[in-house]
């Protein structure tokens, strides 16, 4: 059983920064691509960013491109999301997730991710 635990959420003013981290259990972390999603009440879970197994390839939603950076440390079984120039519309619960095995490319659809963390709240005040 894989466990993903997010941390680093909080309250920040618009224009500020936060760094989210996700710690994964298990010995196979480096063999899976990872992603970050976010969700607000009443809306579907939204793709934010994804990173390949080695960390050499990343992909971002247009809404966060140039402001957010996803990275991973396979030696520590962690994936992070550095969020800069935050906007009130970035307010959401943020989730890290493991992409299901066998996918050739990074995906943006929640159904292609098989394990999820419990989420961490990010609130950006205007």
C-alpha positions in Angstrom: 0.0 0.0 0.0 1.4 3.4 -1.0 0.9 6.4 1.2 1.2 10.0 0.0 1.3 12.8 2.6 1.2 16.4 1.6 2.5 19.3 3.7 3.3 23.0 3.3 -0.1 24.5 2.7 -1.3 27.6 4.4 -2.5 31.2 4.1 -0.5 33.6 2.0 -1.2 37.0 0.5 -1.5 37.5 -3.3 1.9 37.7 -4.9 3.5 35.5 -2.2 5.0 32.0 -2.4 4.4 28.6 -0.9 6.2 25.3 -1.3 4.2 22.1 -1.0 5.8 18.8 -0.4 4.6 15.2 -0.8 6.3 12.3 1.0 5.7 8.9 -0.5 6.1 5.5 1.2 7.5 2.4 -0.5 10.6 1.5 -2.5 9.3 2.1 -6.0 8.8 5.8 -5.9 11.3 6.4 -8.7 9.5 4.2 -11.1 6.3 6.3 -11.2 5.5 9.7 -12.6 3.9 12.0 -10.1 1.4 14.8 -10.4 -0.2 17.7 -8.4 -3.9 18.5 -8.7 -6.2 21.0 -6.9 -9.8 21.2 -6.1 -12.3 23.8 -4.9 -15.8 23.1 -3.5 -18.3 22.2 -6.2 -15.7 21.9 -8.9 -13.9 18.9 -10.5 -10.3 18.1 -9.5 -8.0 20.1 -11.8 -4.6 19.2 -13.1 -1.7 21.5 -12.0 1.6 19.8 -12.9 3.3 16.5 -13.5 6.8 15.2 -13.5 8.4 12.1 -15.1 10.1 9.3 -13.2 13.5 10.8 -13.5 12.4 14.4 -13.2 13.6 15.2 -16.6 10.2 16.0 -18.1 7.6 18.3 -16.6 4.2 19.5 -17.7 2.1 22.3 -16.4 -1.5 23.6 -16.7 -1.6 26.9 -18.6 -2.9 28.6 -15.5 0.2 28.0 -13.5 2.9 27.9 -16.2 5.8 30.2 -15.4 4.7 30.6 -11.7 4.8 27.0 -10.4 7.6 24.5 -10.5 7.4 20.8 -9.8 10.4 18.8 -8.8 11.2 15.5 -7.2 14.0 13.9 -5.1 14.0 10.2 -5.7 16.5 9.6 -2.9 14.1 11.1 -0.4 10.8 9.8 -2.0 9.5 13.3 -2.3 7.8 15.5 -4.9 7.5 19.2 -4.4 5.5 22.1 -5.9 7.0 25.6 -5.6 4.3 28.1 -6.1 5.3 31.8 -6.8 3.3 34.9 -7.6 0.2 33.3 -6.1 -3.2 34.6 -7.0 -6.5 34.3 -5.2 -7.7 31.9 -7.8 -5.0 29.5 -6.8 -6.9 28.9 -3.6 -7.8 25.2 -3.4 -7.0 22.0 -1.7 -3.9 20.6 -3.4 -3.3 16.9 -3.8 -0.3 14.9 -4.9 -0.9 11.7 -6.8 0.9 8.8 -8.4 0.4 8.2 -12.1 -0.6 4.6 -12.8 2.1 2.4 -14.2 2.6 1.8 -17.9 1.7 5.3 -19.1 4.2 6.4 -21.7 3.4 10.1 -21.3 2.6 12.4 -18.5 -1.2 12.7 -18.1 -3.6 15.3 -16.9 -6.6 13.2 -16.2 -7.3 12.3 -12.5 -8.5 8.8 -13.6 -4.9 8.0 -14.7 -3.6 8.4 -11.2 -4.0 5.5 -8.8 -2.9 6.8 -5.4 -3.7 10.2 -3.8 -2.7 12.1 -0.7 -5.2 13.6 1.7 -4.7 17.1 0.4 -3.4 20.3 1.9 -5.3 23.6 1.9 -3.8 26.6 0.1 -5.5 30.0 0.6 -4.4 33.1 -1.2 -5.9 36.4 0.1 -6.3 39.4 -2.0 
